[in-house]
Amino acid sequence: MRTLRYLVLVVSTLLPVAAQDSSPRKLITSVEGKDLFVAYCASCDGMAGRGDGPVSSALQTKIPDLATLAARRGGKFPGADLEKMIMSETASQAAHGTREMPVWGPVFRRVEDDKDLGLVRVRRLVEYVQTLSKTKR
């Protein structure tokens, strides 16, 4: 009986933690920015980055319009900040680090075939997001 109670305690403690992280963890083979965006971002951000993806209405946090990202930053695209956000290296992760909006850095950093393509993926994704912005680069 004691073992059963211990097992129930362990499962009830770990189950919420396991349920928290339900984001996809498989890497796509492409390292092209548009392909990465479609696979990992478009469900929330929408294909044009307007925050209108099919999942967006189910989220509690309003998704920012990536097409106006540079305009909201004084006309300068915040590539380095976006890269840090995706890689989970910035303190400001409220909009992109919750269960609703996962950071992809840990997934992108996986080593495949003895090559670490994580930073390549992030940089190409950021470059693609910059093409969605309506300001000069």
N, C-alpha and C positions, 0 to 999 in steps of 0.2 A: 504494500500500500504506500509506503514511504517513497519508493521508486516511482510509482505512478504520479504521486503529487509533485515530485521533483521534475518529472518529464513534462507535466502540464505547466508547471511554472516556467520551465525553460522555453517551451514552445510558445506560451502566451507572451513571453518577453521578446522573443526573436521574431515572431510573426509580423508585428507592426513594422519592425525595421526592414524586413525583407519586402514587405508590401510597399514601403515608401519608394523604393527605387525600381519602378516598373518600365523605365525607358529602354528602348532597344539598345542592345550592346554589340550588335554585329557590325562589322565594318563593310562598307561596299568596296569593291575593288578599285573603282575610279578614284583618282585624286584631283579631278577637275572641280573647280569651284561650283559651277552650276549643278553638277551631279550631286555634290555634297549637300548643297542647299536644298535640292529637291528631296533627297533622302532624309535629312536630319532637321530641316528648318521649315519647309513649306507647309507642313501640316498645321503649324501655328501661325507662321509669318505670312503665309500665302505665297503664291508663285511670283508675284511682283513685289513681295516684301512689305505689303501695306498693312499687315497685321490682321488679315481677313481669311486665314486658312480655315479649313473645315473643323479644326479642333478649337479654334480661338473662342468661339461662343461658349464653350464649356469651361473656360478658365476664369478664375476670379480676378486675375490681374490683366488690365488692358495691355494689349501688345502694341509696342511703339511702331510707328510707320518708318521702316528702314529707308524708304525713298526720300524722306525728309531729314534723315539723320545728320547729314552735313549741314543743312540749312539751320538746324537747331543748335549747331555747334559753331555758329558764326561763319558758315561757308567752308569750314575745314572738316574733311572727313576724318573721324577719330579712329583710324586704322589700328594704331598701337593699343588704344584702350579697348577696342572691340576684340582684338587678339587676346589680350589679357583676360577679358571677360569669358571668352570661349574656353580658354585654357584653365579657368578657375584660379587665376593668379591675382585677382583684384578684390579689394574689400567690398566694392559695390556690386554685389551679386543678387540683390533683391529681385531684380527684374529678370535675371537670366541664370539663377542658381537654385531655384526652388524645385520641388517635385513637379510643379506645373511646367516649368521652363528649364530643362536640364542643361548643365554645362556639358560640352562634348570633349573637352580636353582629355579627360581620362580615357575615353574611347579612342580618340585620335592618336594618343601616345602609345598605343599598343604596337609592339614590334612584330612585323611580319617579314618572313623570309630574310631574316637578319638585317632588315632595313627599318630604321625608325622614320616613318613617314608622317608622324604626328604633326610636326611643325609645318611640313609641306601642306598637309590638309588644311590646317588652320589658316595659313597665309593665303592659300588659293580660295578658301571660303570667304575670307575678308575681302580679297580682291573682287570676288563676284558680288558681294554685298555692296561694294563701292560702285559697281556698274549700275546698281539699282538706284543709287542716289542721283538726285536731279541737279547736282551742282558740278562745276568743273573740278577735275582732279588735280 
